[in-house]
């Protein structure tokens, strides 16, 4: 699973997901002796890592790319570990294409990009 958050635009998603992502890393980092996460690290993880934050189109493209590269059949984004804002997608919503209109849209984008 990978943490993720979808909003209407990439900018909206990045802005909304940053505070809870930072808070989560602060809490876990404090327990594990990590330095605080920076905004630059957050952006790097979105652009180059396994953090799936952006518009439905952006997230679908990133998931499809990861699926092709790693030859896996399902890529789920999960909001549980990072407690991202409401609007985050759970594994069931992404994998099953259920619940909201946005989830259905993401599923269709994934299929198109795959």
N, C-alpha and C positions, 0 to 999 in steps of 0.2 A: 504494500500500500504506500501511497505517497500523499502528503498533505496537499490540499488544494482549495481554492476559492474562486468562484466565478461571479463576475459582475458584468454590467453592460459594456464597459470598456476596460482595457488593460489598466489604464490610469486609476479608475475607480477601484478596481480589484486590489491593486498594489497598495493604494492608500488605506483601504478598509482592513486589509489583512495584516498590515505591518504592526499596529499596536498589540494585538493578541499574540502574534508570532514572537515579537520582542519579549513580551511578558512571559510566555512559555519558556523561551530560551533563558531568560533571566532566572526563573525558578529552577529549572533543571540544571543550568550552569552553576548556580550557587551550590547546589547539592553535590555537583561533580567537580567543582573547582575550575570551571571554564570561565574565560573572560566574557564580558557582555557582548552580545552579537551587535554588529554595526549595521546601519542601513545599507552600506555598500555590500556587506556579506549577504544580506537578505536579497538584494537585487541580483547579485551573482548567482545565488541559489535558484532564483526564478529563471534567469536567462541560461544557466549552464548546468543546473543541478536537477534535483527531483522535487522541487516545489512547483506545483501546478497552479499558478495564480494568473488570472487575466480574463479576457472575454471568452465566451464559449468557443469561438473560432480559434483563438490562440491556444487555449487549453486542449482542444480537440487535435490540433495540429501537433502539439508537443507530445500528447499521448500516442498518437499514430506513429510519430517518428520513433519514439521509444519502443513501441511494439515491433516495428520493422527491424530496428537495430538489434534488439534483444531476442527477436523471434519468439515473442510471447503472445498468447492469445487474448489475455485480458489485462488491462491496466486500470486499476481503481484509484480514485483519489479519495482521501479520507480526511475528515476534519476532526476526528476524535482526539488525536494526540496534541494538536496545536490549538484546539478550541477556537477556531476561526469564527468570524462573524456569521450570523444566520445568513443563509445563502450558500454555505459550503455544501458540498455534495458528499454523501456517504457512499460507501462501496455499493450498497444495494441500489441506490438511485442511479449511479452511473452504469453499473453492470446490467441491471435489469431494465433500464429505461423507464422507470416508473416515477410517479409523483408529479412534479411540476412541469409546466410547459418548457421551462429552460432545460430541465433534465432531458426531456424528449428531444429538444433541439440539439443538445450536446451529443446525445446518442447518434442522431442522424449525421452530425458533423463528423463524428468518429468513423462511422461507416463510410462516409464519402471520402475521408482522408486515408482510410486504410487501404 
